[in-house]
């Protein structure tokens, strides 16, 4: 079946991002500890005495001395640019195009702990080394929450199916920051999306509430993708700023590149991706047997109090309508959608006292979605006509940057409700971060969502 979807743009927030492998550390070798030679020739092995040879077979691989695990076992290798390499006295992190970290020449007793370099840092030519009370806790695993002020309205139908609204999309990420230069610049960040909270859409005409739900369990699925970007800090003291640079991330969809033109609903089964076309371009990242990722529409439970009451009855959850007439029946549509999405989000935080958290602004400017198919609440798949209606009519969430307000045409048909809509200038996207552990810490998406954000 074919179908695509502009979907609740913001669905992916849905975005957006980075767990690292928790592989077991190398086993300590016997004999004299390995000695790293800084400035080793690209593509040639950096060797040590008995106790282990550290081999870098890819031009530009770097070994990071001074991380937290035991010395490398004799014969340990690092064969891929950017992959881990063994280090004297500790685990190492390879950096494509980098150079061995200063301090690597100081031998360390096998298994005795860090060498002279600080874990998670590297020497960068032309950049001075900075110090500060928060330097030791700079590299590590972070939970990040980005709150995005958005507005929406029905842009396709008259009379409208759903009401204009404004609310906050909250996106959660697990981010591991490492390989920072000694001045805090040019670090590596690996990002993994860990959750999205989407505001409800209200349909005053039938007292329906369309509530998009990203199942919590999907984010820790083994095939959920990771995204690489850059992590930096302006310094290592309280009130300095840690930043994760905005990255485009694809979840449940594959394109020739992360910044390739986004397919239209007319191209949903014909656009090309590395695996081919059609369903092959919607990888089952959540592992539930459906193309793309499965996003549900809440159907039970009490509806929380909303900004205004429906004119004719209490609010009730409804399905995604498959036609304009079908919107009048709150249970006749789809309760699951199978989508792919692309998000573009980054964030920052001003380091707070204690060096473990921070809050600041976010760089967020786009959510794009495509729907491959959907499931009826009554069971069975949506037909192509119904899925196309979902694709055509589900709204876009428009991101408000600092000082922006919704446009003049953003109005509710009931004057008493229109006067309640929030037209104050936006503060723009905001982000907050919490340090969850050292490099390699096993931090789950559930922990990321439940972190105590400032």
Buried (B, 14 or more C-beta within 10 A) or exposed (E): BBBBBBBBBBBBBBBBBBBBEEEEBBBBBEEBBBBBBBEBEEEEBBBBEEBBBBBBEBEBBBBBBBBBBBBBBBEBBBEBBBBBBBBBBBBBBBBBEBBBBBBBBBBBBBBBBBBBBBBBBBBBEEBEBBEBEBBBBBBBBBBBBBBBBBBBBBEEEEEBBBBBBBBEBBBBBBBBBBBBBBBBBBBBBBBBBBBBBBBBBBBBBBBBBBBBBBBEEBBBBEEBBBBEBBBBBBBBBBEBBBBBBBBBBBBBBBBEEEEBEBBEBEBBBEBBBEEEEBBEBBBBBBBBEBBBBBBBBBBEEEBEEEEBEBEEEEBBBBBBBBBBEBBBBBBBBBBBBBBBBBBBBBBBBBBBEEBBBBBBBBBBBBBBBBBBBBBBBEEEBBBEEBBBBBBEBBBBBBBBBEEBBBEEEBBBEEEEBBEEBEEEEBBBBBBBBBBBBBBBBEBBBBBBBEBEBB
